[in-house]
Amino acid sequence: MCKEAAVKELDEVLGYIEKDKLSPEEAKRMTSESIDNYNNYVNPGWLKYRKSVSTNAAFVEWMDHGSGFSDVNGEEFIDFLGGFGIFMCGHRNPEILRYVKAQLDHQALHSQELVDPLRGYLAKVMAEITPGDLQYCFFTNGGAEAVEMAIKLARIASGGRWFISTVGGFHGKSMGAVSMGGKNTYRVPYLPMIQQVQHVQYGVADDVRKAIKNLLAVGETIAAVILEPIQGEAGIIIPPPGYLKEVRKICDEFGVLLIFDEIQTGMGRTGTMWRCEAEDVVPDIMTYGKAFGGGIMPITGIICRPQLWVQPLVDNPWLLGSPTFGGNPLACSAALATISYMLKHDIPKQAKEKGEYFIRGLNDLKKKYPEVLVDVRGAGLMIGVEFPTSEIGYCFAKELFARRIMTAGTLINAKTIRFEPAATTSYEDFAKVLTLVDEALAAAKKEFSL
C-alpha cells in the first residue's frame, strides 16, 4: 500500500467532483486515466464491448440534465437509451432532486434498529398505486436482488419448490435470478444452478399449463410462475393479447403463485403505471425498480398480497433478507418524490402518447427502408427496432452515436436496438431523433449495400 500516492490521487479526484466544469487539460487527463482504470482495475472487456456499439469508447460521461447528458468535454447527447429504463422522469429531475437533497441534509442512512418513517410511507403509497390487493413491501438495491426476494418469498409462502419461467426471459444475474433467466449466454458458465426451474415458450399460455401438470403428475410441487409482462432483454417481445390473463387463470386453477417482473416495464414505462394493468391482471408478487428511484437513487423491491406474508416472516423479520442499504432513507426519499412527480404529471399518459408518436415515425421509416428495418414493436416508451443481422444493428447504433444519440441493443447483441427515452423528452427532441434515425438507416443501407 502506498498511502501518499493514494491520498494525492484522492485529492485530485475529489477536486474534480467539486467542479462544475473541467478545464480541457483536466478533461483530457480524466479520459486517459479512466480508460487505463477500466482496463486495469475494472474490466478489460468493457471498453472493447462499448467500442462495438459506439464510434468512440473514450467518451466519458460527466454531467446530465433533462433528456440527456454531456461528456467531460461538454459534448451533448440526447439519451434514448435511458439507462435501460432508469430515466423515466429525465436526468436529474429538479422536482425529485430537491427532496433527495433535503433528505441528505438531515439523514442519509439509518441505524438499522429503529423505525425509519420513509420506508413505511413508501410501502403504504406502493400499496395504493399498485393493482388489486398487493400490500406488503420489501425494498432492495438492485433488480436481481428484488427477484431473489420474490422467489424466496414464493417458496416460503407456497411451500412449493419448482418455478416455471420462460425462454428468453431476463431477471438479473445473481444466482437465483439467472436460474430463472432464459438465455444460455448467462446461464451456461454457472451450471448447475437452482435445479428446480422449468423453462417454457414465452407467449404460449398452454405451455405453462402443461409444465405444471407434468410436474404435479410426477409428485413435484410448484412455487410460482415468473414472467416479464414484456420481455426486455429478449428484444422487446410483447406477448399475444390475453396471455397474462390466461396465465393468471392457470395459476389460480392449480394453486400456483404468479410473479410479474415489472422492473423494466413498470413505473409508467409502457403507458400504464404497471404493464399488468393493461390486461387487468393482478400478480401475487410483483418486482419493481429501474425508474423507481427517479434516475437519482438506486432502489428496487417487491410487493405481495397480504396472505403471502406468512407467520415465519412475522416471527423472524430478517428471514426473507436483510440488505443493509435496502430501503434506506435517501433512496426512499427519491422513490417518494418520483411517485409524486409521476402522478402529478401523468407520466404513464405521456409515455403512451409520445410512444405512439415515435412508433408511427419509426414505422414510416420501416416503409422507407424495408431492407434495413425488419420490425418495429413496443408499448409506451419501451420500443425495439429489429434488423436483419446483429452487425447491421451495431452499424445503426454507431451511426446514431456519431450523431450524438445514445441507444443500444440488448446486452449481448444488436439485432434489436432499444429506445427507452424519458417520458419528459420534448416532442421537438423526438422529431429530431426521427430525422437522425432516417440518416442512420440510410448510412447502414449504404454500408451493407442493401
C-alpha positions as CSV (number, residue, x, y, z in Angstrom):
1,M,0.0,0.0,0.0
2,C,1.3,3.5,-0.9
3,K,-0.6,5.9,1.3
4,E,0.9,9.0,-0.1
5,A,0.1,8.1,-3.7
6,A,-3.5,7.2,-2.7
7,V,-4.0,10.5,-0.8
8,K,-2.7,12.5,-3.8
9,E,-4.9,10.8,-6.2
10,L,-7.9,11.0,-4.0
11,D,-7.4,14.8,-3.6
12,E,-7.3,15.1,-7.4
13,V,-10.5,13.1,-7.9
14,L,-12.4,14.8,-5.1
15,G,-11.4,18.1,-6.6
16,Y,-12.9,17.0,-9.9
17,I,-16.2,16.2,-8.2
18,E,-16.4,19.7,-6.7
19,K,-16.1,21.4,-10.0
20,D,-19.0,22.4,-12.2
21,K,-16.7,22.4,-15.3
22,L,-13.4,20.7,-16.1
23,S,-10.6,22.5,-17.9
24,P,-9.6,21.0,-21.3
25,E,-6.4,19.7,-19.7
26,E,-8.4,18.1,-16.8
27,A,-10.9,16.5,-19.3
28,K,-8.1,15.0,-21.3
29,R,-6.4,13.7,-18.2
30,M,-9.6,12.2,-16.9
31,T,-10.4,10.5,-20.2
32,S,-6.9,8.9,-20.4
33,E,-7.0,7.9,-16.7
34,S,-10.5,6.5,-17.0
35,I,-9.6,4.2,-19.9
36,D,-6.5,3.0,-18.0
37,N,-8.5,2.4,-14.8
38,Y,-11.2,0.4,-16.7
39,N,-8.6,-1.8,-18.4
40,N,-6.5,-2.4,-15.3
41,Y,-8.9,-2.2,-12.4
42,V,-12.5,-2.6,-13.6
43,N,-13.0,-5.0,-16.5
44,P,-10.7,-5.0,-19.6
45,G,-13.6,-6.4,-21.7
46,W,-15.9,-3.5,-21.0
47,L,-14.3,-0.9,-23.3
48,K,-14.0,-3.5,-26.1
49,Y,-17.7,-4.1,-25.8
50,R,-18.6,-0.4,-25.8
51,K,-16.4,0.1,-28.9
52,S,-18.5,-2.4,-30.7
53,V,-21.7,-0.3,-30.2
54,S,-20.4,3.2,-30.4
55,T,-17.9,5.2,-32.6
56,N,-15.7,6.0,-29.7
57,A,-15.2,4.1,-26.4
58,A,-13.3,7.1,-24.9
59,F,-16.3,9.3,-24.3
60,V,-16.5,9.8,-20.5
61,E,-19.9,10.9,-19.1
62,W,-19.7,13.8,-16.6
63,M,-22.9,15.8,-16.4
64,D,-26.6,15.1,-17.1
65,H,-29.8,17.1,-17.2
66,G,-33.2,16.9,-18.8
67,S,-33.3,14.5,-21.7
68,G,-29.6,13.8,-22.0
69,F,-26.1,14.1,-20.7
70,S,-22.7,15.5,-21.7
71,D,-19.1,14.2,-21.6
72,V,-16.1,15.7,-19.9
73,N,-15.5,18.0,-22.9
74,G,-19.1,19.3,-22.8
75,E,-20.3,17.2,-25.8
76,E,-24.1,16.9,-25.5
77,F,-26.0,13.7,-26.2
78,I,-29.8,13.0,-26.4
79,D,-30.4,9.9,-24.3
80,F,-32.7,7.5,-26.0
81,L,-31.4,4.5,-24.1
82,G,-32.4,5.9,-20.7
83,G,-30.1,3.6,-18.7
84,F,-32.2,0.7,-20.0
85,G,-35.3,2.3,-18.4
86,I,-33.9,4.3,-15.4
87,F,-34.6,7.9,-16.5
88,M,-38.4,7.8,-16.9
89,C,-38.6,11.3,-15.4
90,G,-35.5,12.7,-17.2
91,H,-32.0,13.2,-15.9
92,R,-31.6,15.0,-12.5
93,N,-35.2,16.0,-12.5
94,P,-35.2,19.1,-10.2
95,E,-38.6,18.2,-8.7
96,I,-37.2,14.9,-7.5
97,L,-33.7,16.0,-6.7
98,R,-34.8,18.7,-4.3
99,Y,-36.3,16.1,-1.9
100,V,-33.2,13.9,-2.1
101,K,-31.0,16.9,-1.2
102,A,-33.4,17.9,1.6
103,Q,-33.2,14.3,3.0
104,L,-29.4,14.2,2.7
105,D,-29.3,17.4,4.8
106,H,-30.8,15.7,7.8
107,Q,-30.2,11.9,7.3
108,A,-28.8,9.7,4.6
109,L,-28.8,6.2,6.2
110,H,-30.4,4.9,9.4
111,S,-29.3,2.9,12.4
112,Q,-31.0,-0.3,11.1
113,E,-32.5,-0.8,14.6
114,L,-35.2,1.9,15.0
115,V,-38.2,2.8,12.9
116,D,-37.4,4.5,9.6
117,P,-40.5,6.5,8.7
118,L,-39.9,6.9,5.0
119,R,-39.8,3.2,4.4
120,G,-43.3,2.9,5.9
121,Y,-44.7,5.8,4.0
122,L,-43.2,4.4,0.7
123,A,-44.7,1.0,1.4
124,K,-48.1,2.5,2.0
125,V,-48.0,4.5,-1.2
126,M,-47.0,1.4,-3.2
127,A,-50.0,-0.4,-1.9
128,E,-52.1,2.5,-3.1
129,I,-50.7,2.7,-6.6
130,T,-50.4,-1.0,-7.4
131,P,-53.3,-3.1,-8.7
132,G,-55.6,-5.3,-6.7
133,D,-54.8,-6.2,-3.1
134,L,-51.0,-6.0,-3.3
135,Q,-49.9,-4.7,0.1
136,Y,-46.6,-5.9,1.8
137,C,-43.3,-4.4,0.5
138,F,-39.7,-5.3,0.8
139,F,-37.2,-2.8,-0.5
140,T,-33.8,-3.8,-2.1
141,N,-31.0,-2.1,-4.0
142,G,-30.9,-3.8,-7.5
143,G,-33.2,-5.7,-9.8
144,A,-31.6,-9.1,-9.3
145,E,-31.9,-8.7,-5.6
146,A,-35.6,-7.9,-5.9
147,V,-36.0,-11.1,-7.9
148,E,-34.1,-13.1,-5.3
149,M,-36.6,-11.9,-2.6
150,A,-39.6,-12.7,-4.9
151,I,-38.5,-16.3,-5.5
152,K,-37.6,-16.8,-1.8
153,L,-41.0,-15.4,-0.8
154,A,-42.8,-17.7,-3.2
155,R,-41.1,-20.7,-1.7
156,I,-41.8,-19.7,1.9
157,A,-45.4,-18.7,1.2
158,S,-46.4,-21.6,-1.0
159,G,-44.4,-24.5,0.3
160,G,-43.7,-25.4,-3.3
161,R,-40.3,-26.0,-4.8
162,W,-40.4,-25.7,-8.7
163,F,-40.6,-22.5,-10.8
164,I,-41.9,-22.1,-14.3
165,S,-40.0,-19.4,-16.3
166,T,-39.7,-18.6,-20.0
167,V,-37.2,-19.0,-22.7
168,G,-35.7,-15.6,-23.5
169,G,-36.7,-14.2,-20.1
170,F,-34.3,-12.0,-18.1
171,H,-34.5,-11.5,-14.4
172,G,-30.9,-10.4,-13.4
173,K,-27.6,-12.2,-12.9
174,S,-27.4,-13.2,-9.3
175,M,-27.5,-17.0,-8.8
176,G,-31.2,-17.3,-8.2
177,A,-32.2,-14.7,-10.7
178,V,-30.0,-16.1,-13.5
179,S,-31.5,-19.5,-12.8
180,M,-34.9,-18.1,-13.7
181,G,-33.5,-16.4,-16.8
182,G,-34.0,-17.9,-20.2
183,K,-30.7,-17.1,-22.0
184,N,-28.0,-19.7,-22.3
185,T,-25.3,-16.9,-22.5
186,Y,-25.8,-16.0,-18.9
187,R,-26.7,-19.5,-17.6
188,V,-24.1,-21.8,-19.0
189,P,-21.0,-20.5,-17.1
190,Y,-22.7,-21.2,-13.8
191,L,-24.4,-24.6,-14.4
192,P,-25.6,-26.3,-12.4
193,M,-27.6,-23.7,-10.5
194,I,-31.0,-23.8,-9.0
195,Q,-32.2,-27.1,-10.4
196,Q,-36.0,-26.8,-10.0
197,V,-36.7,-24.4,-12.8
198,Q,-38.7,-25.4,-15.9
199,H,-38.5,-23.1,-18.9
200,V,-41.4,-22.8,-21.4
201,Q,-42.0,-20.8,-24.6
202,Y,-42.9,-17.2,-23.9
203,G,-46.4,-16.1,-25.0
204,V,-47.9,-19.6,-25.1
205,A,-50.1,-20.0,-22.0
206,D,-50.8,-23.7,-22.7
207,D,-47.1,-24.5,-22.2
208,V,-47.4,-23.2,-18.7
209,R,-50.4,-25.4,-18.0
210,K,-48.6,-28.5,-19.5
211,A,-45.4,-27.8,-17.4
212,I,-47.4,-27.5,-14.2
213,K,-49.5,-30.6,-14.9
214,N,-46.4,-32.7,-15.8
215,L,-44.6,-31.7,-12.6
216,L,-47.6,-32.5,-10.5
217,A,-48.0,-35.8,-12.2
218,V,-44.6,-36.9,-11.0
219,G,-45.1,-35.7,-7.5
220,E,-43.3,-32.4,-7.6
221,T,-44.6,-29.1,-6.1
222,I,-44.7,-25.7,-7.8
223,A,-43.9,-22.5,-6.0
224,A,-44.5,-19.9,-8.8
225,V,-44.6,-18.9,-12.4
226,I,-42.3,-15.9,-13.1
227,L,-42.8,-13.7,-16.2
228,E,-41.9,-10.3,-17.7
229,P,-45.1,-8.7,-19.0
230,I,-43.0,-7.6,-21.9
231,Q,-39.6,-9.3,-22.4
232,G,-36.9,-6.6,-22.5
233,E,-33.5,-8.3,-22.8
234,A,-35.0,-10.7,-25.3
235,G,-35.6,-7.8,-27.7
236,I,-38.9,-6.1,-26.6
237,I,-41.1,-9.1,-27.1
238,I,-44.8,-8.4,-26.5
239,P,-46.9,-11.5,-25.8
240,P,-50.3,-12.1,-27.5
241,P,-53.3,-10.3,-26.0
242,G,-54.8,-12.3,-23.2
243,Y,-51.6,-14.2,-22.4
244,L,-51.1,-12.7,-19.0
245,K,-54.8,-13.2,-18.1
246,E,-54.7,-16.8,-19.2
247,V,-51.5,-17.5,-17.2
248,R,-53.2,-15.9,-14.1
249,K,-56.2,-18.3,-14.7
250,I,-53.9,-21.3,-14.9
251,C,-52.0,-20.3,-11.7
252,D,-55.4,-20.0,-9.9
253,E,-56.5,-23.3,-11.3
254,F,-53.5,-25.2,-9.8
255,G,-52.9,-23.0,-6.7
256,V,-49.5,-21.7,-8.1
257,L,-48.3,-18.2,-7.3
258,L,-47.7,-15.7,-10.1
259,I,-44.7,-13.3,-10.1
260,F,-44.6,-10.4,-12.6
261,D,-41.1,-8.9,-13.1
262,E,-42.0,-5.3,-13.7
263,I,-38.6,-3.9,-13.0
264,Q,-38.3,-2.5,-16.6
265,T,-42.0,-2.4,-17.6
266,G,-43.3,-0.7,-14.5
267,M,-43.3,2.9,-13.3
268,G,-45.1,4.2,-16.4
269,R,-42.7,2.9,-19.0
270,T,-45.2,1.1,-21.1
271,G,-48.1,3.6,-21.0
272,T,-49.7,2.4,-17.8
273,M,-48.2,2.7,-14.3
274,W,-47.7,-1.1,-14.4
275,R,-47.9,-3.2,-17.6
276,C,-50.1,-5.8,-15.9
277,E,-52.8,-3.1,-15.7
278,A,-53.1,-3.1,-19.5
279,E,-54.6,-6.6,-19.2
280,D,-56.3,-6.1,-15.9
281,V,-54.2,-8.8,-14.2
282,V,-53.0,-8.8,-10.6
283,P,-50.0,-11.0,-9.7
284,D,-49.3,-12.4,-6.3
285,I,-45.8,-10.9,-6.2
286,M,-44.5,-8.0,-8.3
287,T,-41.0,-6.7,-8.6
288,Y,-40.1,-3.1,-9.5
289,G,-37.0,-1.0,-10.0
290,K,-35.2,0.9,-12.8
291,A,-37.2,4.2,-12.8
292,F,-38.4,3.7,-9.2
293,G,-35.6,5.9,-7.8
294,G,-36.3,8.7,-10.3
295,G,-33.0,8.3,-12.1
296,I,-31.2,9.7,-9.0
297,M,-31.0,6.9,-6.4
298,P,-30.9,3.1,-6.7
299,I,-33.9,1.4,-5.1
300,T,-35.9,-1.7,-6.1
301,G,-38.3,-4.0,-4.3
302,I,-41.2,-6.4,-4.3
303,I,-44.8,-6.1,-3.2
304,C,-47.1,-9.0,-2.5
305,R,-50.6,-10.0,-1.5
306,P,-51.2,-10.0,2.3
307,Q,-51.8,-13.7,2.6
308,L,-48.2,-14.4,1.4
309,W,-46.7,-12.7,4.5
310,V,-46.9,-15.9,6.4
311,Q,-46.2,-16.4,10.1
312,P,-42.5,-17.4,9.7
313,L,-41.9,-13.9,8.2
314,V,-43.7,-12.3,11.1
315,D,-41.7,-14.4,13.7
316,N,-38.4,-13.6,12.0
317,P,-38.5,-10.2,10.2
318,W,-35.0,-10.9,8.7
319,L,-35.9,-14.4,7.3
320,L,-36.6,-13.1,3.8
321,G,-33.5,-10.9,3.7
322,S,-31.7,-8.1,5.5
323,P,-29.9,-5.9,2.9
324,T,-28.0,-3.2,4.8
325,F,-28.9,-0.5,2.4
326,G,-32.3,-1.7,1.2
327,G,-35.0,0.9,1.7
328,N,-32.6,3.4,3.2
329,P,-33.9,7.0,3.8
330,L,-32.1,8.6,1.0
331,A,-33.4,6.1,-1.6
332,C,-36.9,6.2,-0.2
333,S,-37.0,10.0,-0.5
334,A,-36.1,9.6,-4.2
335,A,-38.9,7.0,-4.7
336,L,-41.5,9.0,-2.9
337,A,-40.6,12.1,-4.9
338,T,-40.7,10.1,-8.1
339,I,-44.1,8.6,-7.5
340,S,-45.4,12.1,-6.6
341,Y,-44.0,13.6,-9.8
342,M,-45.3,10.7,-12.0
343,L,-48.8,11.1,-10.6
344,K,-49.0,14.8,-10.8
345,H,-47.6,15.0,-14.3
346,D,-49.3,11.7,-15.5
347,I,-46.1,10.2,-16.7
348,P,-47.8,7.0,-17.9
349,K,-50.0,9.0,-20.2
350,Q,-47.0,11.0,-21.6
351,A,-45.2,7.7,-22.2
352,K,-48.2,6.3,-24.1
353,E,-48.8,9.4,-26.3
354,K,-45.1,10.1,-27.1
355,G,-44.5,6.4,-27.6
356,E,-47.3,6.2,-30.2
357,Y,-45.9,9.3,-31.9
358,F,-42.4,7.8,-32.1
359,I,-43.6,4.3,-33.2
360,R,-45.6,5.9,-36.0
361,G,-42.5,7.7,-37.2
362,L,-40.4,4.5,-37.0
363,N,-43.0,2.6,-39.0
364,D,-42.9,5.3,-41.7
365,L,-39.1,4.8,-41.8
366,K,-39.6,1.0,-41.9
367,K,-41.6,1.5,-45.1
368,K,-38.8,3.7,-46.5
369,Y,-36.0,1.2,-45.6
370,P,-37.7,-2.2,-45.7
371,E,-34.4,-3.9,-46.5
372,V,-32.8,-2.4,-43.4
373,L,-35.6,-2.3,-40.8
374,V,-37.3,-5.7,-40.2
375,D,-39.7,-4.8,-37.4
376,V,-40.8,-2.0,-35.1
377,R,-42.6,-3.0,-31.8
378,G,-43.2,-1.7,-28.4
379,A,-45.6,-0.2,-25.9
380,G,-45.3,3.3,-24.5
381,L,-41.6,4.2,-24.4
382,M,-40.3,0.6,-24.3
383,I,-39.6,0.3,-28.0
384,G,-37.5,-2.1,-30.2
385,V,-36.4,-1.9,-33.8
386,E,-35.2,-5.1,-35.4
387,F,-32.6,-5.5,-38.1
388,P,-31.7,-8.5,-40.4
389,T,-28.5,-9.1,-38.5
390,S,-26.7,-8.0,-35.4
391,E,-24.0,-6.4,-37.4
392,I,-26.5,-4.1,-39.2
393,G,-27.9,-3.2,-35.8
394,Y,-24.4,-2.3,-34.5
395,C,-23.8,-0.1,-37.5
396,F,-27.1,1.7,-36.9
397,A,-26.3,2.2,-33.2
398,K,-22.8,3.6,-34.2
399,E,-24.4,6.0,-36.7
400,L,-26.8,7.3,-34.1
401,F,-24.0,7.7,-31.6
402,A,-22.0,9.6,-34.2
403,R,-25.0,12.0,-34.3
404,R,-25.0,12.2,-30.5
405,I,-28.0,10.0,-29.9
406,M,-27.5,7.3,-27.3
407,T,-29.2,4.0,-27.7
408,A,-28.1,0.3,-27.6
409,G,-29.0,-3.3,-28.3
410,T,-29.6,-6.0,-25.8
411,L,-26.7,-6.9,-23.6
412,I,-25.2,-9.5,-25.9
413,N,-26.2,-8.4,-29.5
414,A,-27.7,-5.6,-31.5
415,K,-30.2,-7.3,-33.8
416,T,-32.8,-5.4,-31.9
417,I,-31.9,-1.8,-30.9
418,R,-33.8,-0.4,-27.9
419,F,-35.3,3.0,-27.5
420,E,-36.2,3.9,-23.8
421,P,-36.2,7.7,-23.6
422,A,-37.6,9.7,-20.7
423,A,-41.3,10.5,-20.9
424,T,-40.4,14.1,-20.2
425,T,-38.5,14.2,-23.5
426,S,-39.9,17.0,-25.7
427,Y,-41.7,16.3,-29.0
428,E,-39.0,18.5,-30.6
429,D,-36.4,16.0,-29.5
430,F,-38.5,13.1,-30.7
431,A,-38.8,14.7,-34.1
432,K,-35.1,15.4,-34.2
433,V,-34.2,11.8,-33.3
434,L,-36.5,10.5,-36.0
435,T,-34.7,12.7,-38.5
436,L,-31.4,11.3,-37.3
437,V,-32.7,7.7,-37.3
438,D,-33.5,8.3,-41.0
439,E,-29.9,9.3,-41.6
440,A,-28.6,6.3,-39.6
441,L,-30.7,3.9,-41.6
442,A,-29.5,5.4,-44.9
443,A,-25.9,5.0,-43.7
444,A,-26.5,1.4,-42.7
445,K,-28.1,0.7,-46.0
446,K,-25.1,2.1,-47.8
447,E,-22.6,0.4,-45.5
448,F,-24.0,-3.1,-46.2
449,S,-25.1,-2.4,-49.8
450,L,-28.7,-3.4,-49.0
